[in-house]
């Protein structure tokens, strides 16, 4: 498919993989996007996951026939994009691998030393004839070798994993030709699950892109952004600054229903306080991929669970570790817990809140055995405190 001028989409869809990186659910599949510039010199921008190579090479030959590919530009070395490098090299033995120093080191480490390479640096360029490519190093978005390639002729940004989304492409490739509602949510989930830790490097990358006249964003996953490119960049800016919208995530674990009852009381009081965006997640029954996406989306966070073996309920402990590993900021948090004979939740939660450096709202509530009138009042006070700080 021609995207613009001599730039073609040659990516593939994966509707069989159920877990991305063996961690994150893919209810709508995922695309592996690759792009081919059919100029005086032919350039391939990234490859695809190796098991889809036959579909991939068929698309490439459908564009250029028996012509040779002169350059393979590698924006990101993760195997879902670099996996077809060795096969591409067999089809096109004279191809030149284009990448920065770290990229070429990884090519050698993963696939063996290539015969022909072109090492690029930040701001260097490459002429294909009509098209002129310029390279921008964007390390740690989200690997150390990542870079972006800007087609100065057509004003197209080949952005690697940045601005990517879960979800296979169902016919349409470009955002203006599809209903993007599904991809908006899947982009937030992709960012929070994969890129979320690297807010500062994303900010540095956005600063580099700010000076470019971008008309189209071609990521390695999800739609090509044209109509919604400004909104997509703005959303990346919000998430990388850890800015949350006005809303509250209530995540709880509950063995016998008491913590869930407390969560429901808190949710009801939040609604009474005028908070309209309230989402509730059971930390055992909801995959944490979706919880993390909502934590990135909203500023308020309220967590609760039982004491378990004198520690936090295991599902809650795991969620807290996942949040901490993303080095999130600017969140308002409340907490609650339950116990039967030895309460530890309040103490353990407060230890985590101190590590996270979130702003504690209200007094933690710890309920012994059945939910009491005093506990109900305490839950309402947590909701009021969080709502006030939002």
C-alpha atoms as a printed R data frame, in Angstrom:
    type eleno elety resid chain resno       x       y      z
1   ATOM     1    CA   UNK     A     1   0.000   0.000  0.000
2   ATOM     2    CA   UNK     A     2   1.337   3.445 -0.940
3   ATOM     3    CA   UNK     A     3   1.238   5.800  2.023
4   ATOM     4    CA   UNK     A     4   2.648   8.898  0.355
5   ATOM     5    CA   UNK     A     5   4.870   9.518 -2.655
6   ATOM     6    CA   UNK     A     6   7.281   6.588 -2.916
7   ATOM     7    CA   UNK     A     7   6.686   5.355  0.648
8   ATOM     8    CA   UNK     A     8   4.905   1.989  0.937
9   ATOM     9    CA   UNK     A     9   3.527   0.030  3.874
10  ATOM    10    CA   UNK     A    10   4.784  -3.584  3.886
11  ATOM    11    CA   UNK     A    11   3.941  -4.597  7.458
12  ATOM    12    CA   UNK     A    12   2.094  -7.695  8.664
13  ATOM    13    CA   UNK     A    13  -0.528  -8.575 11.272
14  ATOM    14    CA   UNK     A    14  -0.263 -11.124 14.076
15  ATOM    15    CA   UNK     A    15  -3.628 -12.386 15.314
16  ATOM    16    CA   UNK     A    16  -2.303 -15.562 16.951
17  ATOM    17    CA   UNK     A    17   0.044 -14.237 19.647
18  ATOM    18    CA   UNK     A    18  -1.839 -14.001 22.946
19  ATOM    19    CA   UNK     A    19   0.865 -12.354 25.101
20  ATOM    20    CA   UNK     A    20   3.210  -9.586 23.965
21  ATOM    21    CA   UNK     A    21   6.689 -10.106 25.497
22  ATOM    22    CA   UNK     A    22   5.058 -13.147 27.156
23  ATOM    23    CA   UNK     A    23   3.422 -10.690 29.592
24  ATOM    24    CA   UNK     A    24   0.805  -8.378 28.093
25  ATOM    25    CA   UNK     A    25  -2.542  -9.620 26.675
26  ATOM    26    CA   UNK     A    26  -3.311  -9.050 22.997
27  ATOM    27    CA   UNK     A    27  -7.095  -9.372 22.674
28  ATOM    28    CA   UNK     A    28  -6.999  -7.590 19.300
29  ATOM    29    CA   UNK     A    29  -3.663  -8.939 18.062
30  ATOM    30    CA   UNK     A    30  -0.724  -6.737 17.064
31  ATOM    31    CA   UNK     A    31   0.840  -5.416 13.854
32  ATOM    32    CA   UNK     A    32   4.521  -5.414 12.953
33  ATOM    33    CA   UNK     A    33   4.948  -2.386 10.734
34  ATOM    34    CA   UNK     A    34   7.644  -2.031  8.096
35  ATOM    35    CA   UNK     A    35   8.001   0.561  5.349
36  ATOM    36    CA   UNK     A    36   9.636   0.506  1.915
37  ATOM    37    CA   UNK     A    37  10.836   3.622  0.076
38  ATOM    38    CA   UNK     A    38  10.990   2.861 -3.643
39  ATOM    39    CA   UNK     A    39  13.397   5.593 -4.786
40  ATOM    40    CA   UNK     A    40  16.567   5.618 -6.908
41  ATOM    41    CA   UNK     A    41  18.011   3.785 -3.939
42  ATOM    42    CA   UNK     A    42  15.559   1.442 -2.210
43  ATOM    43    CA   UNK     A    43  15.344   1.642  1.589
44  ATOM    44    CA   UNK     A    44  13.529  -0.739  3.919
45  ATOM    45    CA   UNK     A    45  12.616   0.760  7.300
46  ATOM    46    CA   UNK     A    46  12.694  -2.024  9.940
47  ATOM    47    CA   UNK     A    47  11.626  -5.625  9.375
48  ATOM    48    CA   UNK     A    48   9.023  -7.882 11.031
49  ATOM    49    CA   UNK     A    49   8.818 -10.844 13.398
50  ATOM    50    CA   UNK     A    50  10.579 -13.740 11.679
51  ATOM    51    CA   UNK     A    51   7.617 -16.154 11.541
52  ATOM    52    CA   UNK     A    52   5.846 -13.721  9.190
53  ATOM    53    CA   UNK     A    53   8.751 -13.445  6.754
54  ATOM    54    CA   UNK     A    54   7.065 -15.147  3.790
55  ATOM    55    CA   UNK     A    55   4.169 -12.681  3.897
56  ATOM    56    CA   UNK     A    56   6.678  -9.885  4.365
57  ATOM    57    CA   UNK     A    57   8.913 -10.734  1.391
58  ATOM    58    CA   UNK     A    58   5.850 -11.206 -0.828
59  ATOM    59    CA   UNK     A    59   4.750  -7.647  0.002
60  ATOM    60    CA   UNK     A    60   8.235  -6.287 -0.649
61  ATOM    61    CA   UNK     A    61   8.473  -7.977 -4.056
62  ATOM    62    CA   UNK     A    62   4.979  -6.747 -4.849
63  ATOM    63    CA   UNK     A    63   6.416  -3.227 -4.695
64  ATOM    64    CA   UNK     A    64   9.919  -3.537 -6.172
65  ATOM    65    CA   UNK     A    65   9.801  -6.829 -8.097
66  ATOM    66    CA   UNK     A    66  13.334  -8.066 -8.710
67  ATOM    67    CA   UNK     A    67  15.025  -4.791 -7.788
68  ATOM    68    CA   UNK     A    68  17.541  -4.925 -4.947
69  ATOM    69    CA   UNK     A    69  17.107  -3.280 -1.555
70  ATOM    70    CA   UNK     A    70  20.046  -0.940 -1.029
71  ATOM    71    CA   UNK     A    71  19.517  -0.011  2.628
72  ATOM    72    CA   UNK     A    72  17.902  -1.538  5.687
73  ATOM    73    CA   UNK     A    73  17.345   1.223  8.253
74  ATOM    74    CA   UNK     A    74  16.999  -0.185 11.777
75  ATOM    75    CA   UNK     A    75  15.250   2.118 14.228
76  ATOM    76    CA   UNK     A    76  14.876  -0.538 16.922
77  ATOM    77    CA   UNK     A    77  16.512  -3.918 17.484
78  ATOM    78    CA   UNK     A    78  13.836  -5.722 19.494
79  ATOM    79    CA   UNK     A    79  13.315  -9.108 17.785
80  ATOM    80    CA   UNK     A    80   9.696  -8.426 16.818
81  ATOM    81    CA   UNK     A    81  11.175  -5.823 14.426
82  ATOM    82    CA   UNK     A    82  14.676  -7.130 13.728
83  ATOM    83    CA   UNK     A    83  13.810 -10.829 13.560
84  ATOM    84    CA   UNK     A    84  13.849 -10.995  9.752
85  ATOM    85    CA   UNK     A    85  17.291  -9.404  9.322
86  ATOM    86    CA   UNK     A    86  19.117 -12.642  8.525
87  ATOM    87    CA   UNK     A    87  16.539 -13.710  5.944
88  ATOM    88    CA   UNK     A    88  16.543 -10.268  4.338
89  ATOM    89    CA   UNK     A    89  20.332 -10.523  4.093
90  ATOM    90    CA   UNK     A    90  19.998 -13.868  2.296
91  ATOM    91    CA   UNK     A    91  17.571 -12.412 -0.260
92  ATOM    92    CA   UNK     A    92  19.614  -9.208 -0.635
93  ATOM    93    CA   UNK     A    93  23.270 -10.083  0.163
94  ATOM    94    CA   UNK     A    94  24.562  -6.634 -0.851
95  ATOM    95    CA   UNK     A    95  22.165  -4.739  1.414
96  ATOM    96    CA   UNK     A    96  23.714  -2.089  3.676
97  ATOM    97    CA   UNK     A    97  22.582  -2.117  7.296
98  ATOM    98    CA   UNK     A    98  21.988   1.438  8.542
99  ATOM    99    CA   UNK     A    99  22.064   2.068 12.287
100 ATOM   100    CA   UNK     A   100  23.832   3.848 15.091
101 ATOM   101    CA   UNK     A   101  26.806   2.406 16.981
102 ATOM   102    CA   UNK     A   102  24.710   0.565 19.568
103 ATOM   103    CA   UNK     A   103  22.397  -0.776 16.853
104 ATOM   104    CA   UNK     A   104  25.247  -2.260 14.848
105 ATOM   105    CA   UNK     A   105  26.676  -3.857 17.996
106 ATOM   106    CA   UNK     A   106  23.288  -5.493 18.627
107 ATOM   107    CA   UNK     A   107  23.004  -6.666 15.005
108 ATOM   108    CA   UNK     A   108  26.330  -8.424 15.450
109 ATOM   109    CA   UNK     A   109  25.245  -9.870 18.804
110 ATOM   110    CA   UNK     A   110  21.874 -11.161 17.607
111 ATOM   111    CA   UNK     A   111  22.502 -12.075 13.970
112 ATOM   112    CA   UNK     A   112  26.233 -12.018 13.279
113 ATOM   113    CA   UNK     A   113  28.380  -9.351 11.700
114 ATOM   114    CA   UNK     A   114  26.846  -7.930  8.495
115 ATOM   115    CA   UNK     A   115  28.939  -7.504  5.355
116 ATOM   116    CA   UNK     A   116  27.910  -3.909  4.678
117 ATOM   117    CA   UNK     A   117  27.063  -1.283  7.286
118 ATOM   118    CA   UNK     A   118  26.551   2.456  7.513
119 ATOM   119    CA   UNK     A   119  26.892   3.904 11.007
120 ATOM   120    CA   UNK     A   120  24.852   7.059 11.574
121 ATOM   121    CA   UNK     A   121  24.977   9.634 14.338
122 ATOM   122    CA   UNK     A   122  22.453  12.093 15.706
123 ATOM   123    CA   UNK     A   123  21.414  14.441 12.881
124 ATOM   124    CA   UNK     A   124  23.247  12.676 10.069
125 ATOM   125    CA   UNK     A   125  21.435  12.111  6.771
126 ATOM   126    CA   UNK     A   126  21.152   9.731  3.833
127 ATOM   127    CA   UNK     A   127  19.986  10.564  0.300
128 ATOM   128    CA   UNK     A   128  17.965   7.978 -1.626
129 ATOM   129    CA   UNK     A   129  17.584  10.213 -4.680
130 ATOM   130    CA   UNK     A   130  14.289  12.041 -4.326
131 ATOM   131    CA   UNK     A   131  14.000  11.241 -0.617
132 ATOM   132    CA   UNK     A   132  16.376  12.493  2.042
133 ATOM   133    CA   UNK     A   133  16.423  10.734  5.400
134 ATOM   134    CA   UNK     A   134  17.696  12.282  8.601
135 ATOM   135    CA   UNK     A   135  18.371  10.285 11.758
136 ATOM   136    CA   UNK     A   136  17.631  11.265 15.358
137 ATOM   137    CA   UNK     A   137  18.979   9.190 18.231
138 ATOM   138    CA   UNK     A   138  16.351   8.639 20.940
139 ATOM   139    CA   UNK     A   139  18.067   6.314 23.443
140 ATOM   140    CA   UNK     A   140  15.923   4.510 26.031
141 ATOM   141    CA   UNK     A   141  12.673   4.962 24.135
142 ATOM   142    CA   UNK     A   142  12.689   2.187 25.173
143 ATOM   143    CA   UNK     A   143  15.990   0.416 24.387
144 ATOM   144    CA   UNK     A   144  19.433   2.084 24.419
145 ATOM   145    CA   UNK     A   145  19.870   1.885 20.619
146 ATOM   146    CA   UNK     A   146  16.499   3.324 19.583
147 ATOM   147    CA   UNK     A   147  16.408   6.077 16.988
148 ATOM   148    CA   UNK     A   148  13.884   7.700 14.678
149 ATOM   149    CA   UNK     A   149  14.171   8.395 10.960
150 ATOM   150    CA   UNK     A   150  12.647  11.513  9.397
151 ATOM   151    CA   UNK     A   151  11.886  11.645  5.685
152 ATOM   152    CA   UNK     A   152  12.514  15.328  4.968
153 ATOM   153    CA   UNK     A   153  10.998  15.024  1.489
154 ATOM   154    CA   UNK     A   154   7.558  13.759  2.537
155 ATOM   155    CA   UNK     A   155   7.683  14.926  6.180
156 ATOM   156    CA   UNK     A   156   7.196  11.393  7.493
157 ATOM   157    CA   UNK     A   157   8.540  10.318 10.880
158 ATOM   158    CA   UNK     A   158   9.466   6.640 11.167
159 ATOM   159    CA   UNK     A   159   9.298   6.527 14.948
160 ATOM   160    CA   UNK     A   160  10.194   2.974 15.958
161 ATOM   161    CA   UNK     A   161   8.109   1.807 18.922
162 ATOM   162    CA   UNK     A   162   7.256   5.368 19.950
163 ATOM   163    CA   UNK     A   163   3.594   6.266 19.329
164 ATOM   164    CA   UNK     A   164   2.866   2.572 18.828
165 ATOM   165    CA   UNK     A   165  -0.251   0.671 19.792
166 ATOM   166    CA   UNK     A   166  -1.392  -2.868 20.427
167 ATOM   167    CA   UNK     A   167  -4.010  -4.134 17.982
168 ATOM   168    CA   UNK     A   168  -3.776  -5.670 14.511
169 ATOM   169    CA   UNK     A   169  -4.742  -3.464 11.562
170 ATOM   170    CA   UNK     A   170  -8.061  -4.600 10.151
171 ATOM   171    CA   UNK     A   171  -7.877  -3.467  6.540
172 ATOM   172    CA   UNK     A   172  -7.133   0.225  6.988
173 ATOM   173    CA   UNK     A   173  -3.573   1.315  7.752
174 ATOM   174    CA   UNK     A   174  -3.976   5.081  8.215
175 ATOM   175    CA   UNK     A   175  -5.961   6.551 11.120
176 ATOM   176    CA   UNK     A   176  -8.232   8.699  8.922
177 ATOM   177    CA   UNK     A   177  -9.567   5.542  7.264
178 ATOM   178    CA   UNK     A   178 -10.635   3.772 10.468
179 ATOM   179    CA   UNK     A   179 -12.439   4.163 13.763
180 ATOM   180    CA   UNK     A   180  -9.497   4.756 16.100
181 ATOM   181    CA   UNK     A   181 -11.391   4.314 19.416
182 ATOM   182    CA   UNK     A   182  -9.869   0.884 20.053
183 ATOM   183    CA   UNK     A   183  -6.342   2.021 19.209
184 ATOM   184    CA   UNK     A   184  -6.478   5.065 21.492
185 ATOM   185    CA   UNK     A   185  -6.901   2.836 24.543
186 ATOM   186    CA   UNK     A   186  -4.433   0.271 23.260
187 ATOM   187    CA   UNK     A   187  -1.818   3.006 22.706
188 ATOM   188    CA   UNK     A   188  -2.095   4.056 26.369
189 ATOM   189    CA   UNK     A   189  -1.805   0.416 27.417
190 ATOM   190    CA   UNK     A   190   1.209  -0.095 25.136
191 ATOM   191    CA   UNK     A   191   2.939   2.976 26.573
192 ATOM   192    CA   UNK     A   192   2.208   2.102 30.216
193 ATOM   193    CA   UNK     A   193   3.249  -1.538 29.813
194 ATOM   194    CA   UNK     A   194   6.311  -1.154 27.597
195 ATOM   195    CA   UNK     A   195   7.652   2.413 27.612
196 ATOM   196    CA   UNK     A   196   6.266   3.754 30.896
197 ATOM   197    CA   UNK     A   197   9.492   3.707 32.916
198 ATOM   198    CA   UNK     A   198  11.249   6.023 30.475
199 ATOM   199    CA   UNK     A   199   9.440   9.337 30.890
200 ATOM   200    CA   UNK     A   200  12.606  11.449 30.886
201 ATOM   201    CA   UNK     A   201  14.053   9.922 27.671
202 ATOM   202    CA   UNK     A   202  10.646  10.325 26.004
203 ATOM   203    CA   UNK     A   203  10.665  14.007 26.947
204 ATOM   204    CA   UNK     A   204  14.121  14.407 25.387
205 ATOM   205    CA   UNK     A   205  12.904  12.690 22.228
206 ATOM   206    CA   UNK     A   206   9.831  14.931 22.037
207 ATOM   207    CA   UNK     A   207  12.072  17.983 22.334
208 ATOM   208    CA   UNK     A   208  14.003  16.812 19.254
209 ATOM   209    CA   UNK     A   209  10.799  16.182 17.320
210 ATOM   210    CA   UNK     A   210   9.319  19.537 18.244
211 ATOM   211    CA   UNK     A   211  11.353  21.302 15.542
212 ATOM   212    CA   UNK     A   212  10.236  18.938 12.755
213 ATOM   213    CA   UNK     A   213   7.334  19.551 10.380
214 ATOM   214    CA   UNK     A   214   5.737  16.136 10.786
215 ATOM   215    CA   UNK     A   215   2.802  15.277  8.519
216 ATOM   216    CA   UNK     A   216   2.707  11.517  9.168
217 ATOM   217    CA   UNK     A   217   3.932   9.242 11.983
218 ATOM   218    CA   UNK     A   218   4.810   5.685 10.997
219 ATOM   219    CA   UNK     A   219   5.313   3.603 14.112
220 ATOM   220    CA   UNK     A   220   6.318  -0.058 14.249
221 ATOM   221    CA   UNK     A   221   2.982  -1.057 15.847
222 ATOM   222    CA   UNK     A   222  -0.564   0.123 15.212
223 ATOM   223    CA   UNK     A   223  -2.020   2.767 12.895
224 ATOM   224    CA   UNK     A   224  -0.136   5.283 10.810
225 ATOM   225    CA   UNK     A   225  -1.009   8.618 12.403
226 ATOM   226    CA   UNK     A   226  -2.022  11.489 10.123
227 ATOM   227    CA   UNK     A   227  -5.295  13.027 11.238
228 ATOM   228    CA   UNK     A   228  -4.646  12.387 14.943
229 ATOM   229    CA   UNK     A   229  -0.871  12.892 15.021
230 ATOM   230    CA   UNK     A   230  -1.079  16.018 17.201
231 ATOM   231    CA   UNK     A   231  -3.302  14.275 19.742
232 ATOM   232    CA   UNK     A   232  -0.981  11.260 19.808
233 ATOM   233    CA   UNK     A   233   2.070  13.437 20.470
234 ATOM   234    CA   UNK     A   234   0.147  15.341 23.158
235 ATOM   235    CA   UNK     A   235  -0.830  12.072 24.848
236 ATOM   236    CA   UNK     A   236   2.801  10.912 24.850
237 ATOM   237    CA   UNK     A   237   3.763  14.217 26.400
238 ATOM   238    CA   UNK     A   238   1.125  13.817 29.134
239 ATOM   239    CA   UNK     A   239   2.094  10.245 29.948
240 ATOM   240    CA   UNK     A   240   5.846  10.906 29.921
241 ATOM   241    CA   UNK     A   241   5.302  13.812 32.339
242 ATOM   242    CA   UNK     A   242   3.230  11.420 34.499
243 ATOM   243    CA   UNK     A   243   0.274  13.798 34.377
244 ATOM   244    CA   UNK     A   244  -2.983  12.098 35.304
245 ATOM   245    CA   UNK     A   245  -6.505  13.078 34.327
246 ATOM   246    CA   UNK     A   246  -9.103  13.771 37.002
247 ATOM   247    CA   UNK     A   247 -10.229  10.292 37.970
248 ATOM   248    CA   UNK     A   248  -9.528   7.465 40.398
249 ATOM   249    CA   UNK     A   249  -8.329   3.889 40.038
250 ATOM   250    CA   UNK     A   250  -9.439   1.591 42.859
251 ATOM   251    CA   UNK     A   251  -7.400  -1.610 42.820
252 ATOM   252    CA   UNK     A   252  -8.156  -4.225 45.455
253 ATOM   253    CA   UNK     A   253  -7.569  -7.828 46.416
254 ATOM   254    CA   UNK     A   254 -10.225  -9.651 48.372
255 ATOM   255    CA   UNK     A   255 -10.372 -13.227 49.637
256 ATOM   256    CA   UNK     A   256 -13.756 -13.270 51.381
257 ATOM   257    CA   UNK     A   257 -15.374 -10.063 50.187
258 ATOM   258    CA   UNK     A   258 -14.521  -7.610 52.979
259 ATOM   259    CA   UNK     A   259 -11.892  -5.620 51.059
260 ATOM   260    CA   UNK     A   260 -14.188  -5.574 48.035
261 ATOM   261    CA   UNK     A   261 -16.996  -4.216 50.230
262 ATOM   262    CA   UNK     A   262 -14.690  -1.431 51.409
263 ATOM   263    CA   UNK     A   263 -13.731  -0.666 47.796
264 ATOM   264    CA   UNK     A   264 -17.414  -0.352 46.852
265 ATOM   265    CA   UNK     A   265 -18.029   2.083 49.742
266 ATOM   266    CA   UNK     A   266 -15.081   4.207 48.605
267 ATOM   267    CA   UNK     A   267 -16.304   4.188 44.990
268 ATOM   268    CA   UNK     A   268 -19.796   5.296 46.036
269 ATOM   269    CA   UNK     A   269 -18.415   8.183 48.070
270 ATOM   270    CA   UNK     A   270 -16.113   9.257 45.227
271 ATOM   271    CA   UNK     A   271 -19.152   9.454 42.963
272 ATOM   272    CA   UNK     A   272 -21.010  11.466 45.619
273 ATOM   273    CA   UNK     A   273 -18.026  13.840 45.654
274 ATOM   274    CA   UNK     A   274 -18.435  14.459 41.926
275 ATOM   275    CA   UNK     A   275 -15.696  12.182 40.563
276 ATOM   276    CA   UNK     A   276 -17.060  10.785 37.312
277 ATOM   277    CA   UNK     A   277 -14.111   8.703 36.103
278 ATOM   278    CA   UNK     A   278 -13.825   5.836 38.580
279 ATOM   279    CA   UNK     A   279 -12.442   2.440 37.573
280 ATOM   280    CA   UNK     A   280 -12.267  -0.624 39.804
281 ATOM   281    CA   UNK     A   281  -9.910  -3.568 39.332
282 ATOM   282    CA   UNK     A   282  -9.537  -6.842 41.193
283 ATOM   283    CA   UNK     A   283  -5.747  -7.364 41.268
284 ATOM   284    CA   UNK     A   284  -6.168 -11.127 40.833
285 ATOM   285    CA   UNK     A   285  -8.875 -11.242 38.174
286 ATOM   286    CA   UNK     A   286  -7.760  -8.270 36.068
287 ATOM   287    CA   UNK     A   287  -4.489  -8.602 34.179
288 ATOM   288    CA   UNK     A   288  -2.179  -5.918 35.518
289 ATOM   289    CA   UNK     A   289  -1.621  -4.638 31.984
290 ATOM   290    CA   UNK     A   290  -5.034  -2.934 32.176
291 ATOM   291    CA   UNK     A   291  -4.538  -1.683 35.723
292 ATOM   292    CA   UNK     A   292  -1.232  -0.046 34.784
293 ATOM   293    CA   UNK     A   293  -2.868   1.667 31.812
294 ATOM   294    CA   UNK     A   294  -5.494   3.190 34.084
295 ATOM   295    CA   UNK     A   295  -2.885   4.237 36.653
296 ATOM   296    CA   UNK     A   296  -1.142   6.161 33.856
297 ATOM   297    CA   UNK     A   297  -4.488   7.616 32.807
298 ATOM   298    CA   UNK     A   298  -5.787   8.928 36.154
299 ATOM   299    CA   UNK     A   299  -4.252  10.934 38.977
300 ATOM   300    CA   UNK     A   300  -6.033   9.249 41.884
301 ATOM   301    CA   UNK     A   301  -5.124   5.781 43.117
302 ATOM   302    CA   UNK     A   302  -6.698   3.893 46.031
303 ATOM   303    CA   UNK     A   303  -5.360   0.470 46.968
304 ATOM   304    CA   UNK     A   304  -6.684  -2.109 49.400
305 ATOM   305    CA   UNK     A   305  -6.256  -5.774 50.287
306 ATOM   306    CA   UNK     A   306  -6.082  -8.283 53.153
307 ATOM   307    CA   UNK     A   307  -3.057  -9.116 55.248
308 ATOM   308    CA   UNK     A   308  -1.615 -12.395 53.951
309 ATOM   309    CA   UNK     A   309   1.083 -14.276 55.880
310 ATOM   310    CA   UNK     A   310   1.823 -11.023 57.728
311 ATOM   311    CA   UNK     A   311   2.487  -9.343 54.364
312 ATOM   312    CA   UNK     A   312   0.441  -7.713 51.651
313 ATOM   313    CA   UNK     A   313  -1.906  -9.864 49.562
314 ATOM   314    CA   UNK     A   314   0.390 -11.270 46.802
315 ATOM   315    CA   UNK     A   315  -1.480  -9.727 43.860
316 ATOM   316    CA   UNK     A   316  -1.246  -6.291 45.480
317 ATOM   317    CA   UNK     A   317   2.459  -6.714 46.222
318 ATOM   318    CA   UNK     A   318   3.056  -7.515 42.547
319 ATOM   319    CA   UNK     A   319   1.062  -4.487 41.363
320 ATOM   320    CA   UNK     A   320   3.017  -2.178 43.654
321 ATOM   321    CA   UNK     A   321   6.292  -3.563 42.314
322 ATOM   322    CA   UNK     A   322   5.094  -2.967 38.751
323 ATOM   323    CA   UNK     A   323   4.079   0.615 39.521
324 ATOM   324    CA   UNK     A   324   7.379   1.271 41.291
325 ATOM   325    CA   UNK     A   325   9.410  -0.110 38.378
326 ATOM   326    CA   UNK     A   326   7.854   2.523 36.114
327 ATOM   327    CA   UNK     A   327   9.062   5.324 38.400
328 ATOM   328    CA   UNK     A   328   5.696   7.069 38.286
329 ATOM   329    CA   UNK     A   329   5.148  10.510 39.782
330 ATOM   330    CA   UNK     A   330   2.373  12.984 40.589
331 ATOM   331    CA   UNK     A   331  -0.196  10.572 42.000
332 ATOM   332    CA   UNK     A   332  -2.562  11.015 44.938
333 ATOM   333    CA   UNK     A   333  -3.000   7.766 46.861
334 ATOM   334    CA   UNK     A   334  -5.231   6.356 49.576
335 ATOM   335    CA   UNK     A   335  -5.108   2.894 51.102
336 ATOM   336    CA   UNK     A   336  -7.165   0.445 53.134
337 ATOM   337    CA   UNK     A   337  -6.956  -3.142 54.305
338 ATOM   338    CA   UNK     A   338  -8.518  -6.002 56.194
339 ATOM   339    CA   UNK     A   339  -7.308  -8.602 58.661
340 ATOM   340    CA   UNK     A   340  -8.647 -11.221 61.058
341 ATOM   341    CA   UNK     A   341  -6.078 -11.432 63.858
342 ATOM   342    CA   UNK     A   342  -2.854  -9.632 62.846
343 ATOM   343    CA   UNK     A   343  -3.104  -6.406 60.877
344 ATOM   344    CA   UNK     A   344  -0.110  -5.552 58.691
345 ATOM   345    CA   UNK     A   345  -1.656  -3.950 55.599
346 ATOM   346    CA   UNK     A   346  -1.532  -0.361 56.840
347 ATOM   347    CA   UNK     A   347   2.134  -0.633 57.777
348 ATOM   348    CA   UNK     A   348   3.142  -2.396 54.536
349 ATOM   349    CA   UNK     A   349   1.126  -0.010 52.363
350 ATOM   350    CA   UNK     A   350   2.693   3.033 54.000
351 ATOM   351    CA   UNK     A   351   6.158   1.584 53.388
352 ATOM   352    CA   UNK     A   352   5.329   1.285 49.696
353 ATOM   353    CA   UNK     A   353   3.798   4.754 49.518
354 ATOM   354    CA   UNK     A   354   7.010   6.171 50.961
355 ATOM   355    CA   UNK     A   355   9.018   4.337 48.261
356 ATOM   356    CA   UNK     A   356   6.694   5.545 45.515
357 ATOM   357    CA   UNK     A   357   6.752   9.121 46.809
358 ATOM   358    CA   UNK     A   358   3.051   9.519 46.069
359 ATOM   359    CA   UNK     A   359   0.962  12.021 48.028
360 ATOM   360    CA   UNK     A   360  -1.010  10.224 50.740
361 ATOM   361    CA   UNK     A   361  -4.596  11.419 51.070
362 ATOM   362    CA   UNK     A   362  -6.542  10.688 54.240
363 ATOM   363    CA   UNK     A   363  -5.783   8.205 56.968
364 ATOM   364    CA   UNK     A   364  -5.278   4.531 56.013
365 ATOM   365    CA   UNK     A   365  -8.153   2.361 57.200
366 ATOM   366    CA   UNK     A   366  -7.542  -1.149 58.504
367 ATOM   367    CA   UNK     A   367 -10.612  -3.249 59.220
368 ATOM   368    CA   UNK     A   368 -10.681  -6.191 61.640
369 ATOM   369    CA   UNK     A   369 -12.995  -9.057 60.640
370 ATOM   370    CA   UNK     A   370 -16.491  -7.898 59.535
371 ATOM   371    CA   UNK     A   371 -16.846  -4.392 58.099
372 ATOM   372    CA   UNK     A   372 -17.881  -2.076 60.947
373 ATOM   373    CA   UNK     A   373 -19.626   1.296 61.016
374 ATOM   374    CA   UNK     A   374 -16.301   2.863 61.972
375 ATOM   375    CA   UNK     A   375 -14.675   1.275 58.915
376 ATOM   376    CA   UNK     A   376 -17.436   2.611 56.655
377 ATOM   377    CA   UNK     A   377 -16.826   6.112 57.954
378 ATOM   378    CA   UNK     A   378 -13.082   5.703 57.433
379 ATOM   379    CA   UNK     A   379 -13.586   4.553 53.841
380 ATOM   380    CA   UNK     A   380 -15.745   7.572 53.111
381 ATOM   381    CA   UNK     A   381 -13.090   9.852 54.563
382 ATOM   382    CA   UNK     A   382 -10.444   8.345 52.259
383 ATOM   383    CA   UNK     A   383 -12.704   9.006 49.263
384 ATOM   384    CA   UNK     A   384 -13.336  12.599 50.369
385 ATOM   385    CA   UNK     A   385  -9.609  13.236 50.909
386 ATOM   386    CA   UNK     A   386  -8.644  11.893 47.489
387 ATOM   387    CA   UNK     A   387 -11.473  13.768 45.746
388 ATOM   388    CA   UNK     A   388 -10.414  17.020 47.434
389 ATOM   389    CA   UNK     A   389  -6.810  16.676 46.234
390 ATOM   390    CA   UNK     A   390  -7.926  16.022 42.664
